[in-house]
Amino acid sequence: MFTHILLPTDGSPLSEAAMHKGIQLAKSTHAKVTGFHAIQPFHIFTLQTEMIEDTREQFERGARAHAEHCLAAMTQAAAEAGVPCDTVYVTTEHPYEAIIQAAQDNGCDLILMASHGRRGMRGVLLGSETAKVLTHTPIPVLVFREAAP
């Protein structure tokens, strides 16, 4: 079975639910987890309005704080479950590449990540990091989707 699971998180509620399921899976298989967060670099031209309001320094400080907050929640959840956990975050233009690289660098044998299921123009414009990971990595990927109510 799997011994080391990479758990990418973007801090969204769906990503947090996937993180908890990943920790449960790790506990049941006696695996360890590595939490991962990709920070998008600051851009003057962006679809993210918070970048427009900030200076580069403000944005980077806020992005690091968000990453640390997300990963601290993962560290705490893993500790409560008795699952060994490391965390890492990087700044990257291409989160899917960084996710794959983090899995390789940390010796992960499974990537468990959420899929937001963006469709239509949002899916075309924003793309799917999960789909990109699925199509570019040789490492098994378990995709978490919440059931419809």
VENBEL-V995675 format. One record per residue. N is the residue number from 1. D_CENTER is the distance of its C-alpha to the mean C-alpha in Angstrom with 1 decimal. Layout:
N & D_CENTER
N & D_CENTER
This chain:
1 & 21.8
2 & 18.4
3 & 18.5
4 & 15.1
5 & 11.8
6 & 8.4
7 & 5.8
8 & 2.1
9 & 2.7
10 & 5.0
11 & 7.9
12 & 9.5
13 & 11.9
14 & 10.7
15 & 7.1
16 & 9.2
17 & 11.6
18 & 9.5
19 & 8.7
20 & 12.5
21 & 13.4
22 & 11.6
23 & 13.5
24 & 16.6
25 & 16.4
26 & 16.1
27 & 19.0
28 & 21.1
29 & 20.8
30 & 21.1
31 & 18.0
32 & 15.9
33 & 12.2
34 & 10.1
35 & 7.2
36 & 5.2
37 & 4.9
38 & 6.8
39 & 9.9
40 & 12.2
41 & 15.7
42 & 18.5
43 & 20.7
44 & 24.1
45 & 23.8
46 & 20.7
47 & 19.8
48 & 18.1
49 & 21.2
50 & 20.0
51 & 20.2
52 & 23.8
53 & 24.9
54 & 23.6
55 & 24.9
56 & 22.7
57 & 23.0
58 & 22.2
59 & 19.1
60 & 17.8
61 & 18.9
62 & 17.2
63 & 13.8
64 & 14.1
65 & 15.2
66 & 12.3
67 & 9.8
68 & 12.4
69 & 12.8
70 & 9.3
71 & 9.5
72 & 13.1
73 & 12.7
74 & 10.8
75 & 13.6
76 & 16.2
77 & 15.2
78 & 15.2
79 & 18.5
80 & 20.0
81 & 19.4
82 & 20.8
83 & 17.8
84 & 17.5
85 & 14.2
86 & 13.3
87 & 10.7
88 & 10.1
89 & 9.2
90 & 10.9
91 & 12.5
92 & 12.6
93 & 14.3
94 & 12.3
95 & 8.5
96 & 9.2
97 & 11.8
98 & 9.9
99 & 7.4
100 & 10.8
101 & 12.5
102 & 10.5
103 & 11.2
104 & 14.7
105 & 15.4
106 & 14.5
107 & 16.4
108 & 13.9
109 & 15.7
110 & 13.1
111 & 9.5
112 & 8.8
113 & 6.5
114 & 8.0
115 & 10.3
116 & 11.9
117 & 14.9
118 & 16.1
119 & 19.7
120 & 22.6
121 & 22.5
122 & 19.1
123 & 17.8
124 & 20.1
125 & 19.4
126 & 15.6
127 & 15.0
128 & 12.3
129 & 9.4
130 & 9.5
131 & 13.2
132 & 13.1
133 & 11.1
134 & 13.7
135 & 16.5
136 & 16.0
137 & 15.1
138 & 17.7
139 & 15.4
140 & 15.4
141 & 12.5
142 & 12.7
143 & 11.7
144 & 11.8
145 & 14.0
146 & 16.0
147 & 19.7
148 & 21.8
149 & 24.1
